[in-house]
Amino acid sequence: MADRYEYLPHRLLRCRVRDIASGVEGELMAVINQNVSDTGVERWMELAYIRRDSGREFTTAVANIEPVHDQPRTAAGRRDERSA
């Protein structure tokens, strides 16, 4: 297997997405085929790099991302709807 990381095209690049595993939202910056093994045996996986509003990026499996179609809702906004 090749030892090069590979950038992959994705329909949600530069769009707002949500990591369904953590619920965190941000902009999809890249999808990379990456060796995630810390042993001598290679284990390649497609990782999504997501940039949060704070500017920090995190990774998750590509299968864990979904598009965000609405604006993020704050806890205060949800409380207001329940009290009405």
PyMOL Python script that loads the backbone (N, CA, C, O; Angstrom):
from pymol import cmd

cmd.read_pdbstr("""\
ATOM      1  N   MET A   1       0.844  -1.183   0.000  1.00  0.00           N
ATOM      2  CA  MET A   1       0.000   0.000   0.000  1.00  0.00           C
ATOM      3  C   MET A   1       0.887   1.244   0.000  1.00  0.00           C
ATOM      4  O   MET A   1       1.976   1.230   0.574  1.00  0.00           O
ATOM      5  N   ALA A   2       0.437   2.287  -0.624  1.00  0.00           N
ATOM      6  CA  ALA A   2       1.224   3.517  -0.704  1.00  0.00           C
ATOM      7  C   ALA A   2       1.333   4.162   0.675  1.00  0.00           C
ATOM      8  O   ALA A   2       0.459   3.998   1.527  1.00  0.00           O
ATOM      9  N   ASP A   3       2.414   4.891   0.872  1.00  0.00           N
ATOM     10  CA  ASP A   3       2.598   5.557   2.154  1.00  0.00           C
ATOM     11  C   ASP A   3       2.312   7.057   2.055  1.00  0.00           C
ATOM     12  O   ASP A   3       2.764   7.837   2.894  1.00  0.00           O
ATOM     13  N   ARG A   4       1.569   7.450   1.041  1.00  0.00           N
ATOM     14  CA  ARG A   4       1.235   8.858   0.857  1.00  0.00           C
ATOM     15  C   ARG A   4      -0.175   9.139   1.323  1.00  0.00           C
ATOM     16  O   ARG A   4      -1.089   8.339   1.119  1.00  0.00           O
ATOM     17  N   TYR A   5      -0.335  10.286   1.950  1.00  0.00           N
ATOM     18  CA  TYR A   5      -1.656  10.745   2.318  1.00  0.00           C
ATOM     19  C   TYR A   5      -2.292  11.318   1.064  1.00  0.00           C
ATOM     20  O   TYR A   5      -1.597  11.877   0.216  1.00  0.00           O
ATOM     21  N   GLU A   6      -3.584  11.186   0.937  1.00  0.00           N
ATOM     22  CA  GLU A   6      -4.246  11.611  -0.283  1.00  0.00           C
ATOM     23  C   GLU A   6      -5.458  12.473   0.053  1.00  0.00           C
ATOM     24  O   GLU A   6      -6.339  12.048   0.800  1.00  0.00           O
ATOM     25  N   TYR A   7      -5.501  13.697  -0.505  1.00  0.00           N
ATOM     26  CA  TYR A   7      -6.677  14.544  -0.358  1.00  0.00           C
ATOM     27  C   TYR A   7      -7.756  14.025  -1.285  1.00  0.00           C
ATOM     28  O   TYR A   7      -7.485  13.701  -2.442  1.00  0.00           O
ATOM     29  N   LEU A   8      -8.987  13.943  -0.779  1.00  0.00           N
ATOM     30  CA  LEU A   8     -10.087  13.397  -1.553  1.00  0.00           C
ATOM     31  C   LEU A   8     -11.171  14.451  -1.768  1.00  0.00           C
ATOM     32  O   LEU A   8     -11.400  15.292  -0.898  1.00  0.00           O
ATOM     33  N   PRO A   9     -11.836  14.410  -2.920  1.00  0.00           N
ATOM     34  CA  PRO A   9     -12.951  15.334  -3.133  1.00  0.00           C
ATOM     35  C   PRO A   9     -14.144  14.916  -2.277  1.00  0.00           C
ATOM     36  O   PRO A   9     -14.321  13.733  -1.986  1.00  0.00           O
ATOM     37  N   HIS A  10     -14.951  15.876  -1.879  1.00  0.00           N
ATOM     38  CA  HIS A  10     -16.164  15.581  -1.107  1.00  0.00           C
ATOM     39  C   HIS A  10     -17.187  16.666  -1.394  1.00  0.00           C
ATOM     40  O   HIS A  10     -16.830  17.838  -1.514  1.00  0.00           O
ATOM     41  N   ARG A  11     -18.443  16.293  -1.503  1.00  0.00           N
ATOM     42  CA  ARG A  11     -19.499  17.248  -1.865  1.00  0.00           C
ATOM     43  C   ARG A  11     -19.736  18.319  -0.807  1.00  0.00           C
ATOM     44  O   ARG A  11     -20.314  19.362  -1.114  1.00  0.00           O
ATOM     45  N   LEU A  12     -19.301  18.087   0.437  1.00  0.00           N
ATOM     46  CA  LEU A  12     -19.542  19.045   1.513  1.00  0.00           C
ATOM     47  C   LEU A  12     -18.324  19.909   1.858  1.00  0.00           C
ATOM     48  O   LEU A  12     -18.344  20.626   2.859  1.00  0.00           O
ATOM     49  N   LEU A  13     -17.270  19.849   1.047  1.00  0.00           N
ATOM     50  CA  LEU A  13     -16.098  20.690   1.310  1.00  0.00           C
ATOM     51  C   LEU A  13     -16.511  22.153   1.361  1.00  0.00           C
ATOM     52  O   LEU A  13     -17.288  22.623   0.530  1.00  0.00           O
ATOM     53  N   ARG A  14     -15.978  22.870   2.357  1.00  0.00           N
ATOM     54  CA  ARG A  14     -16.250  24.290   2.596  1.00  0.00           C
ATOM     55  C   ARG A  14     -17.696  24.557   3.008  1.00  0.00           C
ATOM     56  O   ARG A  14     -18.139  25.704   2.966  1.00  0.00           O
ATOM     57  N   CYS A  15     -18.437  23.528   3.404  1.00  0.00           N
ATOM     58  CA  CYS A  15     -19.804  23.680   3.901  1.00  0.00           C
ATOM     59  C   CYS A  15     -19.829  23.436   5.404  1.00  0.00           C
ATOM     60  O   CYS A  15     -18.919  22.826   5.966  1.00  0.00           O
ATOM     61  N   ARG A  16     -20.881  23.920   6.037  1.00  0.00           N
ATOM     62  CA  ARG A  16     -21.058  23.695   7.473  1.00  0.00           C
ATOM     63  C   ARG A  16     -21.573  22.268   7.661  1.00  0.00           C
ATOM     64  O   ARG A  16     -22.544  21.852   7.028  1.00  0.00           O
ATOM     65  N   VAL A  17     -20.899  21.526   8.548  1.00  0.00           N
ATOM     66  CA  VAL A  17     -21.256  20.130   8.811  1.00  0.00           C
ATOM     67  C   VAL A  17     -21.315  19.887  10.315  1.00  0.00           C
ATOM     68  O   VAL A  17     -20.850  20.702  11.111  1.00  0.00           O
ATOM     69  N   ARG A  18     -21.894  18.757  10.683  1.00  0.00           N
ATOM     70  CA  ARG A  18     -21.978  18.332  12.078  1.00  0.00           C
ATOM     71  C   ARG A  18     -21.352  16.951  12.191  1.00  0.00           C
ATOM     72  O   ARG A  18     -21.605  16.073  11.365  1.00  0.00           O
ATOM     73  N   ASP A  19     -20.534  16.768  13.222  1.00  0.00           N
ATOM     74  CA  ASP A  19     -20.000  15.448  13.555  1.00  0.00           C
ATOM     75  C   ASP A  19     -21.079  14.753  14.384  1.00  0.00           C
ATOM     76  O   ASP A  19     -21.347  15.162  15.514  1.00  0.00           O
ATOM     77  N   ILE A  20     -21.697  13.714  13.837  1.00  0.00           N
ATOM     78  CA  ILE A  20     -22.808  13.074  14.545  1.00  0.00           C
ATOM     79  C   ILE A  20     -22.348  12.344  15.802  1.00  0.00           C
ATOM     80  O   ILE A  20     -23.159  12.089  16.692  1.00  0.00           O
ATOM     81  N   ALA A  21     -21.072  12.006  15.893  1.00  0.00           N
ATOM     82  CA  ALA A  21     -20.571  11.322  17.090  1.00  0.00           C
ATOM     83  C   ALA A  21     -20.510  12.266  18.287  1.00  0.00           C
ATOM     84  O   ALA A  21     -20.811  11.861  19.410  1.00  0.00           O
ATOM     85  N   SER A  22     -20.123  13.521  18.059  1.00  0.00           N
ATOM     86  CA  SER A  22     -19.968  14.461  19.168  1.00  0.00           C
ATOM     87  C   SER A  22     -21.004  15.579  19.167  1.00  0.00           C
ATOM     88  O   SER A  22     -21.209  16.234  20.188  1.00  0.00           O
ATOM     89  N   GLY A  23     -21.664  15.805  18.017  1.00  0.00           N
ATOM     90  CA  GLY A  23     -22.619  16.902  17.903  1.00  0.00           C
ATOM     91  C   GLY A  23     -21.967  18.237  17.592  1.00  0.00           C
ATOM     92  O   GLY A  23     -22.669  19.241  17.477  1.00  0.00           O
ATOM     93  N   VAL A  24     -20.646  18.282  17.452  1.00  0.00           N
ATOM     94  CA  VAL A  24     -19.914  19.521  17.191  1.00  0.00           C
ATOM     95  C   VAL A  24     -20.067  19.908  15.728  1.00  0.00           C
ATOM     96  O   VAL A  24     -20.026  19.058  14.839  1.00  0.00           O
ATOM     97  N   GLU A  25     -20.246  21.216  15.490  1.00  0.00           N
ATOM     98  CA  GLU A  25     -20.401  21.726  14.135  1.00  0.00           C
ATOM     99  C   GLU A  25     -19.210  22.570  13.727  1.00  0.00           C
ATOM    100  O   GLU A  25     -18.501  23.122  14.567  1.00  0.00           O
ATOM    101  N   GLY A  26     -19.002  22.659  12.417  1.00  0.00           N
ATOM    102  CA  GLY A  26     -17.944  23.494  11.869  1.00  0.00           C
ATOM    103  C   GLY A  26     -17.921  23.373  10.360  1.00  0.00           C
ATOM    104  O   GLY A  26     -18.836  22.810   9.758  1.00  0.00           O
ATOM    105  N   GLU A  27     -16.861  23.910   9.744  1.00  0.00           N
ATOM    106  CA  GLU A  27     -16.715  23.892   8.293  1.00  0.00           C
ATOM    107  C   GLU A  27     -15.795  22.750   7.880  1.00  0.00           C
ATOM    108  O   GLU A  27     -14.703  22.597   8.427  1.00  0.00           O
ATOM    109  N   LEU A  28     -16.236  21.949   6.917  1.00  0.00           N
ATOM    110  CA  LEU A  28     -15.411  20.851   6.411  1.00  0.00           C
ATOM    111  C   LEU A  28     -14.282  21.428   5.566  1.00  0.00           C
ATOM    112  O   LEU A  28     -14.516  22.019   4.512  1.00  0.00           O
ATOM    113  N   MET A  29     -13.056  21.247   6.044  1.00  0.00           N
ATOM    114  CA  MET A  29     -11.894  21.832   5.389  1.00  0.00           C
ATOM    115  C   MET A  29     -11.207  20.864   4.430  1.00  0.00           C
ATOM    116  O   MET A  29     -10.683  21.286   3.400  1.00  0.00           O
ATOM    117  N   ALA A  30     -11.204  19.573   4.755  1.00  0.00           N
ATOM    118  CA  ALA A  30     -10.519  18.587   3.911  1.00  0.00           C
ATOM    119  C   ALA A  30     -10.980  17.189   4.275  1.00  0.00           C
ATOM    120  O   ALA A  30     -11.430  16.927   5.391  1.00  0.00           O
ATOM    121  N   VAL A  31     -10.855  16.305   3.305  1.00  0.00           N
ATOM    122  CA  VAL A  31     -11.030  14.870   3.530  1.00  0.00           C
ATOM    123  C   VAL A  31      -9.737  14.219   3.062  1.00  0.00           C
ATOM    124  O   VAL A  31      -9.310  14.408   1.923  1.00  0.00           O
ATOM    125  N   ILE A  32      -9.121  13.455   3.948  1.00  0.00           N
ATOM    126  CA  ILE A  32      -7.815  12.887   3.659  1.00  0.00           C
ATOM    127  C   ILE A  32      -7.811  11.398   3.944  1.00  0.00           C
ATOM    128  O   ILE A  32      -8.288  10.957   4.990  1.00  0.00           O
ATOM    129  N   ASN A  33      -7.272  10.621   3.009  1.00  0.00           N
ATOM    130  CA  ASN A  33      -7.022   9.197   3.238  1.00  0.00           C
ATOM    131  C   ASN A  33      -5.718   9.120   4.020  1.00  0.00           C
ATOM    132  O   ASN A  33      -4.656   9.453   3.494  1.00  0.00           O
ATOM    133  N   GLN A  34      -5.794   8.685   5.268  1.00  0.00           N
ATOM    134  CA  GLN A  34      -4.670   8.811   6.182  1.00  0.00           C
ATOM    135  C   GLN A  34      -4.396   7.506   6.908  1.00  0.00           C
ATOM    136  O   GLN A  34      -5.325   6.790   7.283  1.00  0.00           O
ATOM    137  N   ASN A  35      -3.125   7.196   7.106  1.00  0.00           N
ATOM    138  CA  ASN A  35      -2.728   6.035   7.901  1.00  0.00           C
ATOM    139  C   ASN A  35      -2.893   6.406   9.368  1.00  0.00           C
ATOM    140  O   ASN A  35      -2.187   7.283   9.866  1.00  0.00           O
ATOM    141  N   VAL A  36      -3.813   5.752  10.066  1.00  0.00           N
ATOM    142  CA  VAL A  36      -4.111   6.093  11.456  1.00  0.00           C
ATOM    143  C   VAL A  36      -3.491   5.113  12.438  1.00  0.00           C
ATOM    144  O   VAL A  36      -3.766   5.180  13.636  1.00  0.00           O
ATOM    145  N   SER A  37      -2.664   4.211  11.950  1.00  0.00           N
ATOM    146  CA  SER A  37      -2.050   3.202  12.802  1.00  0.00           C
ATOM    147  C   SER A  37      -0.860   3.768  13.556  1.00  0.00           C
ATOM    148  O   SER A  37      -0.099   4.576  13.023  1.00  0.00           O
ATOM    149  N   ASP A  38      -0.705   3.336  14.803  1.00  0.00           N
ATOM    150  CA  ASP A  38       0.499   3.699  15.551  1.00  0.00           C
ATOM    151  C   ASP A  38       1.378   2.468  15.763  1.00  0.00           C
ATOM    152  O   ASP A  38       2.297   2.481  16.581  1.00  0.00           O
ATOM    153  N   THR A  39       1.082   1.405  15.015  1.00  0.00           N
ATOM    154  CA  THR A  39       1.891   0.190  15.041  1.00  0.00           C
ATOM    155  C   THR A  39       2.530   0.012  13.672  1.00  0.00           C
ATOM    156  O   THR A  39       2.398   0.884  12.813  1.00  0.00           O
ATOM    157  N   GLY A  40       3.211  -1.086  13.458  1.00  0.00           N
ATOM    158  CA  GLY A  40       3.848  -1.347  12.173  1.00  0.00           C
ATOM    159  C   GLY A  40       2.867  -1.746  11.082  1.00  0.00           C
ATOM    160  O   GLY A  40       3.222  -1.733   9.904  1.00  0.00           O
ATOM    161  N   VAL A  41       1.639  -2.100  11.450  1.00  0.00           N
ATOM    162  CA  VAL A  41       0.626  -2.517  10.478  1.00  0.00           C
ATOM    163  C   VAL A  41      -0.170  -1.290  10.052  1.00  0.00           C
ATOM    164  O   VAL A  41      -0.767  -0.611  10.887  1.00  0.00           O
ATOM    165  N   GLU A  42      -0.178  -1.006   8.754  1.00  0.00           N
ATOM    166  CA  GLU A  42      -0.893   0.164   8.249  1.00  0.00           C
ATOM    167  C   GLU A  42      -2.393  -0.015   8.371  1.00  0.00           C
ATOM    168  O   GLU A  42      -2.920  -1.105   8.151  1.00  0.00           O
ATOM    169  N   ARG A  43      -3.080   1.070   8.726  1.00  0.00           N
ATOM    170  CA  ARG A  43      -4.545   1.090   8.776  1.00  0.00           C
ATOM    171  C   ARG A  43      -4.978   2.433   8.199  1.00  0.00           C
ATOM    172  O   ARG A  43      -4.850   3.472   8.846  1.00  0.00           O
ATOM    173  N   TRP A  44      -5.491   2.395   6.976  1.00  0.00           N
ATOM    174  CA  TRP A  44      -5.869   3.608   6.261  1.00  0.00           C
ATOM    175  C   TRP A  44      -7.339   3.903   6.467  1.00  0.00           C
ATOM    176  O   TRP A  44      -8.172   2.997   6.503  1.00  0.00           O
ATOM    177  N   MET A  45      -7.648   5.187   6.603  1.00  0.00           N
ATOM    178  CA  MET A  45      -9.019   5.598   6.889  1.00  0.00           C
ATOM    179  C   MET A  45      -9.261   6.971   6.271  1.00  0.00           C
ATOM    180  O   MET A  45      -8.346   7.791   6.197  1.00  0.00           O
ATOM    181  N   GLU A  46     -10.479   7.220   5.830  1.00  0.00           N
ATOM    182  CA  GLU A  46     -10.840   8.541   5.323  1.00  0.00           C
ATOM    183  C   GLU A  46     -11.266   9.407   6.498  1.00  0.00           C
ATOM    184  O   GLU A  46     -12.270   9.129   7.154  1.00  0.00           O
ATOM    185  N   LEU A  47     -10.488  10.469   6.760  1.00  0.00           N
ATOM    186  CA  LEU A  47     -10.770  11.368   7.869  1.00  0.00           C
ATOM    187  C   LEU A  47     -11.258  12.717   7.352  1.00  0.00           C
ATOM    188  O   LEU A  47     -10.741  13.245   6.368  1.00  0.00           O
ATOM    189  N   ALA A  48     -12.259  13.264   8.032  1.00  0.00           N
ATOM    190  CA  ALA A  48     -12.767  14.595   7.743  1.00  0.00           C
ATOM    191  C   ALA A  48     -12.125  15.573   8.720  1.00  0.00           C
ATOM    192  O   ALA A  48     -12.139  15.345   9.930  1.00  0.00           O
ATOM    193  N   TYR A  49     -11.563  16.656   8.202  1.00  0.00           N
ATOM    194  CA  TYR A  49     -11.005  17.720   9.027  1.00  0.00           C
ATOM    195  C   TYR A  49     -12.031  18.845   9.094  1.00  0.00           C
ATOM    196  O   TYR A  49     -12.375  19.445   8.076  1.00  0.00           O
ATOM    197  N   ILE A  50     -12.516  19.123  10.297  1.00  0.00           N
ATOM    198  CA  ILE A  50     -13.570  20.109  10.513  1.00  0.00           C
ATOM    199  C   ILE A  50     -13.008  21.254  11.354  1.00  0.00           C
ATOM    200  O   ILE A  50     -12.396  21.021  12.396  1.00  0.00           O
ATOM    201  N   ARG A  51     -13.216  22.487  10.899  1.00  0.00           N
ATOM    202  CA  ARG A  51     -12.769  23.670  11.638  1.00  0.00           C
ATOM    203  C   ARG A  51     -13.951  24.260  12.401  1.00  0.00           C
ATOM    204  O   ARG A  51     -14.952  24.671  11.814  1.00  0.00           O
ATOM    205  N   ARG A  52     -13.808  24.289  13.717  1.00  0.00           N
ATOM    206  CA  ARG A  52     -14.836  24.876  14.574  1.00  0.00           C
ATOM    207  C   ARG A  52     -14.821  26.397  14.450  1.00  0.00           C
ATOM    208  O   ARG A  52     -13.901  26.967  13.862  1.00  0.00           O
ATOM    209  N   ASP A  53     -15.839  27.052  15.003  1.00  0.00           N
ATOM    210  CA  ASP A  53     -15.915  28.511  14.966  1.00  0.00           C
ATOM    211  C   ASP A  53     -14.723  29.155  15.678  1.00  0.00           C
ATOM    212  O   ASP A  53     -14.343  30.278  15.349  1.00  0.00           O
ATOM    213  N   SER A  54     -14.140  28.465  16.635  1.00  0.00           N
ATOM    214  CA  SER A  54     -12.979  28.977  17.371  1.00  0.00           C
ATOM    215  C   SER A  54     -11.712  28.979  16.516  1.00  0.00           C
ATOM    216  O   SER A  54     -10.714  29.598  16.886  1.00  0.00           O
ATOM    217  N   GLY A  55     -11.749  28.287  15.372  1.00  0.00           N
ATOM    218  CA  GLY A  55     -10.585  28.191  14.501  1.00  0.00           C
ATOM    219  C   GLY A  55      -9.805  26.899  14.687  1.00  0.00           C
ATOM    220  O   GLY A  55      -8.943  26.575  13.870  1.00  0.00           O
ATOM    221  N   ARG A  56     -10.095  26.158  15.747  1.00  0.00           N
ATOM    222  CA  ARG A  56      -9.409  24.879  15.971  1.00  0.00           C
ATOM    223  C   ARG A  56     -10.051  23.801  15.117  1.00  0.00           C
ATOM    224  O   ARG A  56     -11.267  23.786  14.923  1.00  0.00           O
ATOM    225  N   GLU A  57      -9.223  22.901  14.608  1.00  0.00           N
ATOM    226  CA  GLU A  57      -9.722  21.799  13.784  1.00  0.00           C
ATOM    227  C   GLU A  57      -9.674  20.496  14.548  1.00  0.00           C
ATOM    228  O   GLU A  57      -8.841  20.296  15.432  1.00  0.00           O
ATOM    229  N   PHE A  58     -10.593  19.611  14.185  1.00  0.00           N
ATOM    230  CA  PHE A  58     -10.598  18.262  14.736  1.00  0.00           C
ATOM    231  C   PHE A  58     -10.920  17.301  13.606  1.00  0.00           C
ATOM    232  O   PHE A  58     -11.390  17.710  12.545  1.00  0.00           O
ATOM    233  N   THR A  59     -10.665  16.029  13.838  1.00  0.00           N
ATOM    234  CA  THR A  59     -10.943  15.019  12.818  1.00  0.00           C
ATOM    235  C   THR A  59     -12.014  14.059  13.297  1.00  0.00           C
ATOM    236  O   THR A  59     -12.213  13.856  14.495  1.00  0.00           O
ATOM    237  N   THR A  60     -12.692  13.480  12.331  1.00  0.00           N
ATOM    238  CA  THR A  60     -13.663  12.433  12.582  1.00  0.00           C
ATOM    239  C   THR A  60     -13.753  11.587  11.321  1.00  0.00           C
ATOM    240  O   THR A  60     -13.292  12.002  10.257  1.00  0.00           O
ATOM    241  N   ALA A  61     -14.336  10.422  11.433  1.00  0.00           N
ATOM    242  CA  ALA A  61     -14.537   9.585  10.249  1.00  0.00           C
ATOM    243  C   ALA A  61     -15.495  10.285   9.285  1.00  0.00           C
ATOM    244  O   ALA A  61     -16.451  10.933   9.712  1.00  0.00           O
ATOM    245  N   VAL A  62     -15.241  10.154   8.011  1.00  0.00           N
ATOM    246  CA  VAL A  62     -16.095  10.784   7.000  1.00  0.00           C
ATOM    247  C   VAL A  62     -17.543  10.307   7.145  1.00  0.00           C
ATOM    248  O   VAL A  62     -18.471  11.077   6.898  1.00  0.00           O
ATOM    249  N   ALA A  63     -17.741   9.071   7.535  1.00  0.00           N
ATOM    250  CA  ALA A  63     -19.093   8.538   7.713  1.00  0.00           C
ATOM    251  C   ALA A  63     -19.850   9.238   8.840  1.00  0.00           C
ATOM    252  O   ALA A  63     -21.071   9.110   8.933  1.00  0.00           O
ATOM    253  N   ASN A  64     -19.142   9.976   9.694  1.00  0.00           N
ATOM    254  CA  ASN A  64     -19.779  10.652  10.824  1.00  0.00           C
ATOM    255  C   ASN A  64     -20.227  12.069  10.538  1.00  0.00           C
ATOM    256  O   ASN A  64     -20.732  12.735  11.442  1.00  0.00           O
ATOM    257  N   ILE A  65     -20.064  12.563   9.309  1.00  0.00           N
ATOM    258  CA  ILE A  65     -20.445  13.953   9.060  1.00  0.00           C
ATOM    259  C   ILE A  65     -21.766  14.033   8.315  1.00  0.00           C
ATOM    260  O   ILE A  65     -22.100  13.188   7.485  1.00  0.00           O
ATOM    261  N   GLU A  66     -22.512  15.095   8.650  1.00  0.00           N
ATOM    262  CA  GLU A  66     -23.767  15.383   7.968  1.00  0.00           C
ATOM    263  C   GLU A  66     -23.857  16.883   7.756  1.00  0.00           C
ATOM    264  O   GLU A  66     -23.293  17.650   8.536  1.00  0.00           O
ATOM    265  N   PRO A  67     -24.562  17.320   6.706  1.00  0.00           N
ATOM    266  CA  PRO A  67     -24.674  18.762   6.469  1.00  0.00           C
ATOM    267  C   PRO A  67     -25.549  19.421   7.534  1.00  0.00           C
ATOM    268  O   PRO A  67     -26.465  18.802   8.075  1.00  0.00           O
ATOM    269  N   VAL A  68     -25.252  20.680   7.823  1.00  0.00           N
ATOM    270  CA  VAL A  68     -26.061  21.478   8.743  1.00  0.00           C
ATOM    271  C   VAL A  68     -26.865  22.433   7.886  1.00  0.00           C
ATOM    272  O   VAL A  68     -26.297  23.263   7.177  1.00  0.00           O
ATOM    273  N   HIS A  69     -28.184  22.322   7.946  1.00  0.00           N
ATOM    274  CA  HIS A  69     -29.042  23.147   7.088  1.00  0.00           C
ATOM    275  C   HIS A  69     -29.605  24.356   7.804  1.00  0.00           C
ATOM    276  O   HIS A  69     -30.120  25.271   7.160  1.00  0.00           O
ATOM    277  N   ASP A  70     -29.518  24.377   9.129  1.00  0.00           N
ATOM    278  CA  ASP A  70     -30.050  25.513   9.867  1.00  0.00           C
ATOM    279  C   ASP A  70     -28.940  26.168  10.681  1.00  0.00           C
ATOM    280  O   ASP A  70     -27.834  25.636  10.769  1.00  0.00           O
ATOM    281  N   GLN A  71     -29.227  27.293  11.259  1.00  0.00           N
ATOM    282  CA  GLN A  71     -28.252  27.988  12.086  1.00  0.00           C
ATOM    283  C   GLN A  71     -28.085  27.254  13.405  1.00  0.00           C
ATOM    284  O   GLN A  71     -29.035  26.637  13.886  1.00  0.00           O
ATOM    285  N   PRO A  72     -26.897  27.305  14.005  1.00  0.00           N
ATOM    286  CA  PRO A  72     -26.702  26.678  15.309  1.00  0.00           C
ATOM    287  C   PRO A  72     -27.627  27.310  16.343  1.00  0.00           C
ATOM    288  O   PRO A  72     -27.865  28.517  16.332  1.00  0.00           O
ATOM    289  N   ARG A  73     -28.137  26.475  17.228  1.00  0.00           N
ATOM    290  CA  ARG A  73     -29.041  26.957  18.261  1.00  0.00           C
ATOM    291  C   ARG A  73     -28.329  26.915  19.601  1.00  0.00           C
ATOM    292  O   ARG A  73     -27.641  25.948  19.930  1.00  0.00           O
ATOM    293  N   THR A  74     -28.505  27.972  20.359  1.00  0.00           N
ATOM    294  CA  THR A  74     -27.864  28.029  21.667  1.00  0.00           C
ATOM    295  C   THR A  74     -28.775  27.403  22.711  1.00  0.00           C
ATOM    296  O   THR A  74     -29.977  27.255  22.490  1.00  0.00           O
ATOM    297  N   ALA A  75     -28.207  27.042  23.828  1.00  0.00           N
ATOM    298  CA  ALA A  75     -28.999  26.489  24.921  1.00  0.00           C
ATOM    299  C   ALA A  75     -30.033  27.506  25.389  1.00  0.00           C
ATOM    300  O   ALA A  75     -31.155  27.130  25.730  1.00  0.00           O
ATOM    301  N   ALA A  76     -29.672  28.789  25.411  1.00  0.00           N
ATOM    302  CA  ALA A  76     -30.608  29.831  25.835  1.00  0.00           C
ATOM    303  C   ALA A  76     -31.799  29.897  24.891  1.00  0.00           C
ATOM    304  O   ALA A  76     -32.931  30.083  25.336  1.00  0.00           O
ATOM    305  N   GLY A  77     -31.556  29.747  23.590  1.00  0.00           N
ATOM    306  CA  GLY A  77     -32.645  29.780  22.615  1.00  0.00           C
ATOM    307  C   GLY A  77     -33.587  28.611  22.818  1.00  0.00           C
ATOM    308  O   GLY A  77     -34.799  28.777  22.675  1.00  0.00           O
ATOM    309  N   ARG A  78     -33.087  27.460  23.138  1.00  0.00           N
ATOM    310  CA  ARG A  78     -33.945  26.309  23.383  1.00  0.00           C
ATOM    311  C   ARG A  78     -34.766  26.504  24.655  1.00  0.00           C
ATOM    312  O   ARG A  78     -35.933  26.115  24.709  1.00  0.00           O
ATOM    313  N   ARG A  79     -34.154  27.112  25.685  1.00  0.00           N
ATOM    314  CA  ARG A  79     -34.896  27.364  26.939  1.00  0.00           C
ATOM    315  C   ARG A  79     -36.042  28.305  26.693  1.00  0.00           C
ATOM    316  O   ARG A  79     -37.130  28.113  27.235  1.00  0.00           O
ATOM    317  N   ASP A  80     -35.812  29.346  25.866  1.00  0.00           N
ATOM    318  CA  ASP A  80     -36.863  30.323  25.606  1.00  0.00           C
ATOM    319  C   ASP A  80     -38.061  29.673  24.941  1.00  0.00           C
ATOM    320  O   ASP A  80     -39.199  30.012  25.266  1.00  0.00           O
ATOM    321  N   GLU A  81     -37.832  28.736  24.006  1.00  0.00           N
ATOM    322  CA  GLU A  81     -38.942  28.083  23.318  1.00  0.00           C
ATOM    323  C   GLU A  81     -39.764  27.240  24.285  1.00  0.00           C
ATOM    324  O   GLU A  81     -40.987  27.188  24.159  1.00  0.00           O
ATOM    325  N   ARG A  82     -39.134  26.587  25.235  1.00  0.00           N
ATOM    326  CA  ARG A  82     -39.859  25.736  26.186  1.00  0.00           C
ATOM    327  C   ARG A  82     -40.681  26.567  27.150  1.00  0.00           C
ATOM    328  O   ARG A  82     -41.753  26.140  27.578  1.00  0.00           O
ATOM    329  N   SER A  83     -40.193  27.743  27.498  1.00  0.00           N
ATOM    330  CA  SER A  83     -40.899  28.546  28.487  1.00  0.00           C
ATOM    331  C   SER A  83     -42.089  29.277  27.883  1.00  0.00           C
ATOM    332  O   SER A  83     -42.943  29.779  28.614  1.00  0.00           O
ATOM    333  N   ALA A  84     -42.156  29.342  26.548  1.00  0.00           N
ATOM    334  CA  ALA A  84     -43.233  30.066  25.900  1.00  0.00           C
ATOM    335  C   ALA A  84     -44.529  29.297  25.899  1.00  0.00           C
ATOM    336  O   ALA A  84     -45.536  29.784  25.384  1.00  0.00           O
TER     337      ALA A  84
END
""", "prot")
cmd.dss("prot")
cmd.show_as("cartoon", "prot")
cmd.util.cbc("prot")
cmd.orient("prot")
